[in-house]
Amino acid sequence: MAAIEDVRTLGTELERSYPVYVRNRLKFRVGQIVYVAFSLDETVMGFGFPKEEREDLVASAPHKFQMPSESDMRFNWVHATLSELDPTEARELVVDAWRMVVPKKLARAYDLTHPDGPG
């Protein structure tokens, strides 16, 4: 069972990533692009995910993953219920979302220094 604490440190350690609070909700950004955001009650994590793959992800585990709100459908975005994820899976989703918004060379450098994935 994952919790916000399982990914908070990771979000601040990833290169170019920084936390912000918008209307009391924790979000992680690279530049002005939000790649992870938490619900106000910190039970749901929204994260960057390719639009063309999200229906398959949600269908594969609807107890874990949900489509974004109607207003967010235009973005590369999916929601996950944190309590349904294990901590490793939650960290992997954060790193994958971060990879979508940083230059490829930063993502490659991360892979070289973290060959076993996010720790």
Secondary structure, 3 states (H helix, E strand, C coil): CCCCHHHHHHHHHCCCEEEEEECCEEEEEECCEEEEEECCCCCEEEEECCHHHHHHHHHHCCCCEECCCHHHCCCCEEEEEHHHCCHHHHHHHHHHHHHHHCCHHHHHHHHHHCCCCCC
